[in-house]
Amino acid sequence: MNRLWAAVRRRPVRAYLYSLLGPGFAVAQVYGWTTGTQAAVWISLGGAVLAVTGAELAQTKTRPVE
């Protein structure tokens, strides 16, 4: 699990995952695996999770102004 989080914290991996969210759920909707509403919710959740990871990484690389 630590390797997964380490990978997700890398910017290229997050960008790749962002690019898969929309098209992936569009395909799922076409095949009837999800509804449009469910796809929108999962895309939003995925975006929020990936954004929090990026914000946490940015926080670890900065210092507050003294």
C-alpha positions, 0 to 999 in steps of 0.5 A, a space after each residue: 500500500 505504501 508503494 501505491 501512495 508513493 506512486 500517486 504522490 508523483 505528479 506524472 502519475 496523478 496527471 495520468 490518473 486525472 486523464 483517465 477519470 472522464 473517459 473511463 467513466 464515459 465508457 462505463 456509462 456507455 456499457 451500462 455499468 454506471 449511470 450519468 449521475 453515478 459517473 459524475 459522483 465518482 469523477 468528482 471523488 477521484 478528482 478530490 482524492 487526487 487533488 488532496 494528494 497534490 496539496 499534501 505533497 506541496 505542503 511537505 515541500 514548503 516552509 511557513 514564512 517566519 
